[in-house]
Amino acid sequence: QRQLELALAALPESLRVVFALRELEGLSTEETAAALGLGASAVKVRLHRARLRLRELLAGYLAGEGAEP
């Protein structure tokens, strides 16, 4: 969980907020768009970019480099 927190903190705010609302808070794309004053397509793009960046940031940890025995 600590690795995820660090990775989330490393995201640009525009991506982090969308990721948090969609994935952590469970808002729909439309709800997230309304909350942030964005279009649904912008939310989808930002969520996609956030997931890609998190995957990159967590790749080493998920491959076992940071896993505890």
N, CA, C and O atoms as a CHARMM CRD file, in Angstrom:
* protein
*
  276
    1    1 GLN  N      0.82900  -1.19400   0.00000 PROA 1      0.00000
    2    1 GLN  CA     0.00000   0.00000   0.00000 PROA 1      0.00000
    3    1 GLN  C      0.87200   1.25700   0.00000 PROA 1      0.00000
    4    1 GLN  O      0.52700   2.25400  -0.63400 PROA 1      0.00000
    5    2 ARG  N      1.98500   1.21000   0.70000 PROA 2      0.00000
    6    2 ARG  CA     2.87600   2.37000   0.74100 PROA 2      0.00000
    7    2 ARG  C      3.39900   2.69800  -0.65500 PROA 2      0.00000
    8    2 ARG  O      3.50800   3.86800  -1.02100 PROA 2      0.00000
    9    3 GLN  N      3.72100   1.66900  -1.43200 PROA 3      0.00000
   10    3 GLN  CA     4.21100   1.89500  -2.79200 PROA 3      0.00000
   11    3 GLN  C      3.14300   2.57200  -3.64400 PROA 3      0.00000
   12    3 GLN  O      3.44400   3.45900  -4.44300 PROA 3      0.00000
   13    4 LEU  N      1.89800   2.15000  -3.46900 PROA 4      0.00000
   14    4 LEU  CA     0.80200   2.77000  -4.21500 PROA 4      0.00000
   15    4 LEU  C      0.64000   4.23200  -3.81800 PROA 4      0.00000
   16    4 LEU  O      0.43000   5.09200  -4.67400 PROA 4      0.00000
   17    5 GLU  N      0.73700   4.51300  -2.52900 PROA 5      0.00000
   18    5 GLU  CA     0.63000   5.89800  -2.06400 PROA 5      0.00000
   19    5 GLU  C      1.72800   6.76800  -2.66900 PROA 5      0.00000
   20    5 GLU  O      1.47200   7.89400  -3.09500 PROA 5      0.00000
   21    6 LEU  N      2.95200   6.23800  -2.70300 PROA 6      0.00000
   22    6 LEU  CA     4.06900   6.98400  -3.28700 PROA 6      0.00000
   23    6 LEU  C      3.86100   7.20500  -4.77900 PROA 6      0.00000
   24    6 LEU  O      4.12800   8.28800  -5.29900 PROA 6      0.00000
   25    7 ALA  N      3.38400   6.17100  -5.46100 PROA 7      0.00000
   26    7 ALA  CA     3.14100   6.28200  -6.90100 PROA 7      0.00000
   27    7 ALA  C      2.03400   7.29800  -7.18000 PROA 7      0.00000
   28    7 ALA  O      2.14800   8.10100  -8.10500 PROA 7      0.00000
   29    8 LEU  N      0.97200   7.26500  -6.39200 PROA 8      0.00000
   30    8 LEU  CA    -0.11200   8.23400  -6.56800 PROA 8      0.00000
   31    8 LEU  C      0.38100   9.65900  -6.33600 PROA 8      0.00000
   32    8 LEU  O     -0.00100  10.58100  -7.05600 PROA 8      0.00000
   33    9 ALA  N      1.22200   9.83100  -5.33700 PROA 9      0.00000
   34    9 ALA  CA     1.75400  11.15800  -5.03800 PROA 9      0.00000
   35    9 ALA  C      2.62800  11.68400  -6.17400 PROA 9      0.00000
   36    9 ALA  O      2.76400  12.89400  -6.35200 PROA 9      0.00000
   37   10 ALA  N      3.21700  10.77000  -6.93700 PROA 10     0.00000
   38   10 ALA  CA     4.09000  11.16500  -8.04300 PROA 10     0.00000
   39   10 ALA  C      3.31000  11.57600  -9.29300 PROA 10     0.00000
   40   10 ALA  O      3.87400  12.18200 -10.20400 PROA 10     0.00000
   41   11 LEU  N      2.03100  11.25200  -9.33700 PROA 11     0.00000
   42   11 LEU  CA     1.21900  11.62700 -10.49900 PROA 11     0.00000
   43   11 LEU  C      0.95300  13.12800 -10.50400 PROA 11     0.00000
   44   11 LEU  O      0.85700  13.74700  -9.44400 PROA 11     0.00000
   45   12 PRO  N      0.83600  13.71300 -11.68800 PROA 12     0.00000
   46   12 PRO  CA     0.37600  15.10600 -11.74800 PROA 12     0.00000
   47   12 PRO  C     -1.02600  15.19500 -11.12700 PROA 12     0.00000
   48   12 PRO  O     -1.81200  14.25300 -11.22300 PROA 12     0.00000
   49   13 GLU  N     -1.32300  16.30800 -10.50400 PROA 13     0.00000
   50   13 GLU  CA    -2.60300  16.46000  -9.80700 PROA 13     0.00000
   51   13 GLU  C     -3.80300  16.17400 -10.70600 PROA 13     0.00000
   52   13 GLU  O     -4.77900  15.57100 -10.25900 PROA 13     0.00000
   53   14 SER  N     -3.74400  16.59600 -11.95500 PROA 14     0.00000
   54   14 SER  CA    -4.88200  16.39900 -12.86100 PROA 14     0.00000
   55   14 SER  C     -5.18300  14.91600 -13.07300 PROA 14     0.00000
   56   14 SER  O     -6.34200  14.53700 -13.24300 PROA 14     0.00000
   57   15 LEU  N     -4.15600  14.08600 -13.06300 PROA 15     0.00000
   58   15 LEU  CA    -4.35500  12.64300 -13.21600 PROA 15     0.00000
   59   15 LEU  C     -4.72400  12.00200 -11.88400 PROA 15     0.00000
   60   15 LEU  O     -5.58800  11.12800 -11.82600 PROA 15     0.00000
   61   16 ARG  N     -4.06500  12.44100 -10.81900 PROA 16     0.00000
   62   16 ARG  CA    -4.29500  11.86900  -9.49300 PROA 16     0.00000
   63   16 ARG  C     -5.74400  12.06000  -9.05000 PROA 16     0.00000
   64   16 ARG  O     -6.35600  11.14000  -8.50700 PROA 16     0.00000
   65   17 VAL  N     -6.29200  13.25300  -9.28100 PROA 17     0.00000
   66   17 VAL  CA    -7.66400  13.54300  -8.84900 PROA 17     0.00000
   67   17 VAL  C     -8.65800  12.65500  -9.59300 PROA 17     0.00000
   68   17 VAL  O     -9.56800  12.09200  -8.98500 PROA 17     0.00000
   69   18 VAL  N     -8.48600  12.53100 -10.89700 PROA 18     0.00000
   70   18 VAL  CA    -9.38700  11.68300 -11.67900 PROA 18     0.00000
   71   18 VAL  C     -9.27000  10.23100 -11.22400 PROA 18     0.00000
   72   18 VAL  O    -10.28300   9.55700 -11.03900 PROA 18     0.00000
   73   19 PHE  N     -8.04800   9.74800 -11.04500 PROA 19     0.00000
   74   19 PHE  CA    -7.85000   8.36700 -10.60200 PROA 19     0.00000
   75   19 PHE  C     -8.52200   8.14300  -9.24300 PROA 19     0.00000
   76   19 PHE  O     -9.21200   7.14400  -9.04500 PROA 19     0.00000
   77   20 ALA  N     -8.31700   9.06700  -8.32300 PROA 20     0.00000
   78   20 ALA  CA    -8.88600   8.92300  -6.98400 PROA 20     0.00000
   79   20 ALA  C    -10.41300   8.89300  -7.01400 PROA 20     0.00000
   80   20 ALA  O    -11.03400   8.06000  -6.35400 PROA 20     0.00000
   81   21 LEU  N    -11.00600   9.79300  -7.77100 PROA 21     0.00000
   82   21 LEU  CA   -12.46800   9.82700  -7.82700 PROA 21     0.00000
   83   21 LEU  C    -13.04200   8.57200  -8.47500 PROA 21     0.00000
   84   21 LEU  O    -14.03500   8.02100  -8.00000 PROA 21     0.00000
   85   22 ARG  N    -12.41700   8.12600  -9.55500 PROA 22     0.00000
   86   22 ARG  CA   -12.94100   6.95700 -10.28800 PROA 22     0.00000
   87   22 ARG  C    -12.63500   5.64800  -9.56200 PROA 22     0.00000
   88   22 ARG  O    -13.53500   4.83900  -9.33500 PROA 22     0.00000
   89   23 GLU  N    -11.39100   5.43800  -9.20300 PROA 23     0.00000
   90   23 GLU  CA   -10.96700   4.13800  -8.69200 PROA 23     0.00000
   91   23 GLU  C    -11.07100   3.99500  -7.17800 PROA 23     0.00000
   92   23 GLU  O    -11.36200   2.90600  -6.68100 PROA 23     0.00000
   93   24 LEU  N    -10.84200   5.06200  -6.44900 PROA 24     0.00000
   94   24 LEU  CA   -10.86300   4.97100  -4.99300 PROA 24     0.00000
   95   24 LEU  C    -12.22200   5.34600  -4.41000 PROA 24     0.00000
   96   24 LEU  O    -12.67700   4.73800  -3.44200 PROA 24     0.00000
   97   25 GLU  N    -12.86600   6.34800  -5.00400 PROA 25     0.00000
   98   25 GLU  CA   -14.17300   6.79300  -4.50900 PROA 25     0.00000
   99   25 GLU  C    -15.33600   6.11000  -5.21700 PROA 25     0.00000
  100   25 GLU  O    -16.46300   6.13100  -4.72300 PROA 25     0.00000
  101   26 GLY  N    -15.06600   5.50700  -6.37000 PROA 26     0.00000
  102   26 GLY  CA   -16.09600   4.76000  -7.07500 PROA 26     0.00000
  103   26 GLY  C    -17.07500   5.59200  -7.88700 PROA 26     0.00000
  104   26 GLY  O    -18.15200   5.10900  -8.23700 PROA 26     0.00000
  105   27 LEU  N    -16.72000   6.83400  -8.19100 PROA 27     0.00000
  106   27 LEU  CA   -17.60400   7.65900  -9.01200 PROA 27     0.00000
  107   27 LEU  C    -17.59700   7.16500 -10.45400 PROA 27     0.00000
  108   27 LEU  O    -16.60800   6.60700 -10.92800 PROA 27     0.00000
  109   28 SER  N    -18.69500   7.37500 -11.13200 PROA 28     0.00000
  110   28 SER  CA   -18.77000   7.03400 -12.55300 PROA 28     0.00000
  111   28 SER  C    -18.00300   8.07800 -13.35700 PROA 28     0.00000
  112   28 SER  O    -17.60000   9.11600 -12.83200 PROA 28     0.00000
  113   29 THR  N    -17.81200   7.78600 -14.62200 PROA 29     0.00000
  114   29 THR  CA   -17.15100   8.75000 -15.50400 PROA 29     0.00000
  115   29 THR  C    -17.94000  10.05400 -15.53000 PROA 29     0.00000
  116   29 THR  O    -17.36000  11.13700 -15.44500 PROA 29     0.00000
  117   30 GLU  N    -19.24700   9.95200 -15.64600 PROA 30     0.00000
  118   30 GLU  CA   -20.09600  11.13700 -15.71700 PROA 30     0.00000
  119   30 GLU  C    -20.06000  11.93000 -14.40900 PROA 30     0.00000
  120   30 GLU  O    -20.00600  13.16000 -14.43100 PROA 30     0.00000
  121   31 GLU  N    -20.08800  11.23300 -13.27800 PROA 31     0.00000
  122   31 GLU  CA   -20.02700  11.90700 -11.97700 PROA 31     0.00000
  123   31 GLU  C    -18.69000  12.62200 -11.78900 PROA 31     0.00000
  124   31 GLU  O    -18.63300  13.74300 -11.28400 PROA 31     0.00000
  125   32 THR  N    -17.62500  11.95200 -12.20300 PROA 32     0.00000
  126   32 THR  CA   -16.29200  12.54800 -12.10200 PROA 32     0.00000
  127   32 THR  C    -16.20100  13.78000 -12.98800 PROA 32     0.00000
  128   32 THR  O    -15.67700  14.81300 -12.57400 PROA 32     0.00000
  129   33 ALA  N    -16.71100  13.66800 -14.20200 PROA 33     0.00000
  130   33 ALA  CA   -16.69500  14.79900 -15.13100 PROA 33     0.00000
  131   33 ALA  C    -17.45300  15.98900 -14.54100 PROA 33     0.00000
  132   33 ALA  O    -16.97400  17.12200 -14.59800 PROA 33     0.00000
  133   34 ALA  N    -18.62000  15.73600 -13.98300 PROA 34     0.00000
  134   34 ALA  CA   -19.42200  16.81400 -13.40300 PROA 34     0.00000
  135   34 ALA  C    -18.71700  17.44400 -12.19900 PROA 34     0.00000
  136   34 ALA  O    -18.72700  18.66400 -12.03700 PROA 34     0.00000
  137   35 ALA  N    -18.11300  16.61600 -11.36900 PROA 35     0.00000
  138   35 ALA  CA   -17.42900  17.12000 -10.17600 PROA 35     0.00000
  139   35 ALA  C    -16.24200  18.00600 -10.52900 PROA 35     0.00000
  140   35 ALA  O    -15.92500  18.95000  -9.80500 PROA 35     0.00000
  141   36 LEU  N    -15.59100  17.69800 -11.64000 PROA 36     0.00000
  142   36 LEU  CA   -14.38300  18.43000 -12.02400 PROA 36     0.00000
  143   36 LEU  C    -14.61700  19.45900 -13.12500 PROA 36     0.00000
  144   36 LEU  O    -13.70300  20.19700 -13.49300 PROA 36     0.00000
  145   37 GLY  N    -15.83700  19.50900 -13.64900 PROA 37     0.00000
  146   37 GLY  CA   -16.12700  20.44300 -14.72700 PROA 37     0.00000
  147   37 GLY  C    -15.43700  20.07400 -16.03000 PROA 37     0.00000
  148   37 GLY  O    -15.02600  20.94400 -16.79900 PROA 37     0.00000
  149   38 LEU  N    -15.31700  18.77600 -16.26800 PROA 38     0.00000
  150   38 LEU  CA   -14.67200  18.25800 -17.47800 PROA 38     0.00000
  151   38 LEU  C    -15.68200  17.49700 -18.31200 PROA 38     0.00000
  152   38 LEU  O    -16.77600  17.17600 -17.84600 PROA 38     0.00000
  153   39 GLY  N    -15.30800  17.21200 -19.54300 PROA 39     0.00000
  154   39 GLY  CA   -16.10900  16.32800 -20.36800 PROA 39     0.00000
  155   39 GLY  C    -15.77900  14.87800 -20.03100 PROA 39     0.00000
  156   39 GLY  O    -14.71500  14.58200 -19.48700 PROA 39     0.00000
  157   40 ALA  N    -16.69500  13.98600 -20.35700 PROA 40     0.00000
  158   40 ALA  CA   -16.47700  12.56600 -20.08500 PROA 40     0.00000
  159   40 ALA  C    -15.24300  12.04600 -20.81000 PROA 40     0.00000
  160   40 ALA  O    -14.51000  11.21800 -20.26900 PROA 40     0.00000
  161   41 SER  N    -15.00500  12.52200 -22.02400 PROA 41     0.00000
  162   41 SER  CA   -13.83900  12.05100 -22.77300 PROA 41     0.00000
  163   41 SER  C    -12.53900  12.48300 -22.09800 PROA 41     0.00000
  164   41 SER  O    -11.56200  11.73500 -22.11600 PROA 41     0.00000
  165   42 ALA  N    -12.51200  13.66700 -21.51000 PROA 42     0.00000
  166   42 ALA  CA   -11.31600  14.13000 -20.79300 PROA 42     0.00000
  167   42 ALA  C    -11.04900  13.26000 -19.57200 PROA 42     0.00000
  168   42 ALA  O     -9.89900  12.95200 -19.26100 PROA 42     0.00000
  169   43 VAL  N    -12.11200  12.86500 -18.88400 PROA 43     0.00000
  170   43 VAL  CA   -11.96300  11.98300 -17.72400 PROA 43     0.00000
  171   43 VAL  C    -11.38700  10.64200 -18.16500 PROA 43     0.00000
  172   43 VAL  O    -10.48700  10.10800 -17.51600 PROA 43     0.00000
  173   44 LYS  N    -11.89800  10.09800 -19.26100 PROA 44     0.00000
  174   44 LYS  CA   -11.41200   8.81200 -19.76000 PROA 44     0.00000
  175   44 LYS  C     -9.94100   8.87900 -20.14900 PROA 44     0.00000
  176   44 LYS  O     -9.17400   7.96300 -19.85200 PROA 44     0.00000
  177   45 VAL  N     -9.55100   9.95800 -20.80900 PROA 45     0.00000
  178   45 VAL  CA    -8.14800  10.12400 -21.21900 PROA 45     0.00000
  179   45 VAL  C     -7.25200  10.23900 -19.99000 PROA 45     0.00000
  180   45 VAL  O     -6.20500   9.59600 -19.92000 PROA 45     0.00000
  181   46 ARG  N     -7.65800  11.05000 -19.02800 PROA 46     0.00000
  182   46 ARG  CA    -6.83800  11.23400 -17.82400 PROA 46     0.00000
  183   46 ARG  C     -6.74200   9.94800 -17.01300 PROA 46     0.00000
  184   46 ARG  O     -5.68500   9.64100 -16.46100 PROA 46     0.00000
  185   47 LEU  N     -7.82800   9.20000 -16.93700 PROA 47     0.00000
  186   47 LEU  CA    -7.79500   7.93500 -16.21300 PROA 47     0.00000
  187   47 LEU  C     -6.85200   6.95500 -16.90600 PROA 47     0.00000
  188   47 LEU  O     -6.07400   6.26400 -16.24900 PROA 47     0.00000
  189   48 HSD  N     -6.92300   6.90000 -18.21400 PROA 48     0.00000
  190   48 HSD  CA    -6.03200   6.02500 -18.98000 PROA 48     0.00000
  191   48 HSD  C     -4.57300   6.40800 -18.74600 PROA 48     0.00000
  192   48 HSD  O     -3.73200   5.53900 -18.51400 PROA 48     0.00000
  193   49 ARG  N     -4.27500   7.68800 -18.80600 PROA 49     0.00000
  194   49 ARG  CA    -2.90200   8.15600 -18.58800 PROA 49     0.00000
  195   49 ARG  C     -2.43900   7.87400 -17.16100 PROA 49     0.00000
  196   49 ARG  O     -1.28500   7.50700 -16.94000 PROA 49     0.00000
  197   50 ALA  N     -3.33500   8.04400 -16.19700 PROA 50     0.00000
  198   50 ALA  CA    -2.98500   7.76100 -14.80400 PROA 50     0.00000
  199   50 ALA  C     -2.66300   6.28600 -14.61900 PROA 50     0.00000
  200   50 ALA  O     -1.68400   5.94200 -13.95700 PROA 50     0.00000
  201   51 ARG  N     -3.47600   5.41700 -15.19800 PROA 51     0.00000
  202   51 ARG  CA    -3.22200   3.97300 -15.08800 PROA 51     0.00000
  203   51 ARG  C     -1.89500   3.59000 -15.73100 PROA 51     0.00000
  204   51 ARG  O     -1.13900   2.79600 -15.17000 PROA 51     0.00000
  205   52 LEU  N     -1.60800   4.14900 -16.90500 PROA 52     0.00000
  206   52 LEU  CA    -0.33500   3.86000 -17.57000 PROA 52     0.00000
  207   52 LEU  C      0.84100   4.31000 -16.71300 PROA 52     0.00000
  208   52 LEU  O      1.81600   3.57800 -16.54500 PROA 52     0.00000
  209   53 ARG  N      0.74000   5.51300 -16.17800 PROA 53     0.00000
  210   53 ARG  CA     1.83800   6.05100 -15.36000 PROA 53     0.00000
  211   53 ARG  C      2.01200   5.24300 -14.08100 PROA 53     0.00000
  212   53 ARG  O      3.14300   4.97400 -13.67500 PROA 53     0.00000
  213   54 LEU  N      0.92700   4.85400 -13.44400 PROA 54     0.00000
  214   54 LEU  CA     1.02300   4.03200 -12.23900 PROA 54     0.00000
  215   54 LEU  C      1.64900   2.68300 -12.55700 PROA 54     0.00000
  216   54 LEU  O      2.45600   2.16900 -11.78300 PROA 54     0.00000
  217   55 ARG  N      1.28000   2.11600 -13.68500 PROA 55     0.00000
  218   55 ARG  CA     1.86200   0.84200 -14.10500 PROA 55     0.00000
  219   55 ARG  C      3.37600   0.98000 -14.25300 PROA 55     0.00000
  220   55 ARG  O      4.13300   0.10600 -13.82900 PROA 55     0.00000
  221   56 GLU  N      3.80700   2.07900 -14.85500 PROA 56     0.00000
  222   56 GLU  CA     5.24600   2.33300 -15.00900 PROA 56     0.00000
  223   56 GLU  C      5.92300   2.50600 -13.65200 PROA 56     0.00000
  224   56 GLU  O      6.98000   1.92800 -13.40100 PROA 56     0.00000
  225   57 LEU  N      5.31100   3.30000 -12.78600 PROA 57     0.00000
  226   57 LEU  CA     5.90200   3.58600 -11.48500 PROA 57     0.00000
  227   57 LEU  C      5.96700   2.35300 -10.58900 PROA 57     0.00000
  228   57 LEU  O      6.88500   2.21700  -9.78100 PROA 57     0.00000
  229   58 LEU  N      5.00500   1.46700 -10.73100 PROA 58     0.00000
  230   58 LEU  CA     4.93900   0.28500  -9.86800 PROA 58     0.00000
  231   58 LEU  C      5.53900  -0.96700 -10.50000 PROA 58     0.00000
  232   58 LEU  O      5.53800  -2.02900  -9.87700 PROA 58     0.00000
  233   59 ALA  N      6.04900  -0.86300 -11.72100 PROA 59     0.00000
  234   59 ALA  CA     6.54300  -2.04000 -12.44400 PROA 59     0.00000
  235   59 ALA  C      7.59900  -2.80400 -11.65300 PROA 59     0.00000
  236   59 ALA  O      7.50800  -4.02600 -11.53200 PROA 59     0.00000
  237   60 GLY  N      8.58200  -2.12000 -11.12100 PROA 60     0.00000
  238   60 GLY  CA     9.63500  -2.78700 -10.35800 PROA 60     0.00000
  239   60 GLY  C      9.09500  -3.45600  -9.11600 PROA 60     0.00000
  240   60 GLY  O      9.46300  -4.58800  -8.80500 PROA 60     0.00000
  241   61 TYR  N      8.23500  -2.77000  -8.41300 PROA 61     0.00000
  242   61 TYR  CA     7.65300  -3.33100  -7.19300 PROA 61     0.00000
  243   61 TYR  C      6.82700  -4.56800  -7.50800 PROA 61     0.00000
  244   61 TYR  O      6.92200  -5.57700  -6.80900 PROA 61     0.00000
  245   62 LEU  N      6.01900  -4.49300  -8.55400 PROA 62     0.00000
  246   62 LEU  CA     5.16700  -5.62200  -8.91900 PROA 62     0.00000
  247   62 LEU  C      5.97100  -6.80200  -9.44300 PROA 62     0.00000
  248   62 LEU  O      5.51600  -7.94300  -9.37700 PROA 62     0.00000
  249   63 ALA  N      7.16600  -6.53200  -9.96200 PROA 63     0.00000
  250   63 ALA  CA     8.03400  -7.60200 -10.45900 PROA 63     0.00000
  251   63 ALA  C      8.77300  -8.28500  -9.31600 PROA 63     0.00000
  252   63 ALA  O      9.49000  -9.26100  -9.53700 PROA 63     0.00000
  253   64 GLY  N      8.60600  -7.78500  -8.10400 PROA 64     0.00000
  254   64 GLY  CA     9.20300  -8.43800  -6.95500 PROA 64     0.00000
  255   64 GLY  C     10.36800  -7.70200  -6.33500 PROA 64     0.00000
  256   64 GLY  O     10.88600  -8.14000  -5.30700 PROA 64     0.00000
  257   65 GLU  N     10.79800  -6.60500  -6.92000 PROA 65     0.00000
  258   65 GLU  CA    11.94400  -5.87600  -6.38700 PROA 65     0.00000
  259   65 GLU  C     11.66100  -5.27100  -5.01700 PROA 65     0.00000
  260   65 GLU  O     12.55600  -5.20100  -4.17500 PROA 65     0.00000
  261   66 GLY  N     10.43700  -4.83700  -4.78900 PROA 66     0.00000
  262   66 GLY  CA    10.12800  -4.18100  -3.52500 PROA 66     0.00000
  263   66 GLY  C      9.27000  -5.02200  -2.60600 PROA 66     0.00000
  264   66 GLY  O      8.90500  -4.57900  -1.51600 PROA 66     0.00000
  265   67 ALA  N      8.94500  -6.22400  -3.03000 PROA 67     0.00000
  266   67 ALA  CA     8.07200  -7.07800  -2.22600 PROA 67     0.00000
  267   67 ALA  C      8.80900  -7.59900  -1.00600 PROA 67     0.00000
  268   67 ALA  O      9.98600  -7.95300  -1.07400 PROA 67     0.00000
  269   68 GLU  N      8.10800  -7.63900   0.09300 PROA 68     0.00000
  270   68 GLU  CA     8.69700  -8.17900   1.31600 PROA 68     0.00000
  271   68 GLU  C      8.62500  -9.69700   1.27700 PROA 68     0.00000
  272   68 GLU  O      7.70200 -10.26000   0.69000 PROA 68     0.00000
  273   69 PRO  N      9.59800 -10.36700   1.90200 PROA 69     0.00000
  274   69 PRO  CA     9.60900 -11.84900   1.88900 PROA 69     0.00000
  275   69 PRO  C      8.43700 -12.44700   2.63000 PROA 69     0.00000
  276   69 PRO  O      8.31300 -13.67000   2.70400 PROA 69     0.00000
